[in-house]
């Protein structure tokens, strides 16, 4: 009722939201459309034949994926919701999705181990020339589907804040590390 969406994650059992998204723009739903399919095969296709069968992304590389003008995404959008998957990576690592033309953030959107198939929903700001960049740490196939997009009326400063709030990494990894080592975190208590 107040125009705020609460986002829950690994802390949900404690009743602590990971963040919230203020009502800042209209969300336009789409029929999901595959925009990236690096695998090769007769059924591994994209909505328009672009960015399909490109082969695995090499370790340490960045792919510039055109999202506007494809799969129903208009040219003047500020952000898209993508379902991004790492498929059978050759080593442990992560994918980072970010607006092309910007510095790559020190965050991950998809974390994977060798041989995994790991998808994740990613709210991505659209960058230069209607593109989002996808960085991979290890060699892997990558698949990306567009779901909805956010209209052009969005305040981009607020969008940057929302994207930072919705990053998919665990917000308190120091707790996990301390608990694995049998050391209670500073300040006592449990998470």
Buried (B, 14 or more C-beta within 10 A) or exposed (E): EEEEEEBEBBBEEEEEBBBEBBEBBEBBEBEBBBBBBBBEEEEBEBBBEBBBBBEBBEBEEBBBBBBBEBBBBEEEBBBBBBBBBBBBBBEEBBBBBBBBEEEEBEBBBBBBEEEBEBBBBBBBBBBEEBBBBBBBBBBBBBBBBBBBBBBBEBEEEEBEBBBEBBBBEBBEEEBEEBEEEEEEBEEEEEE
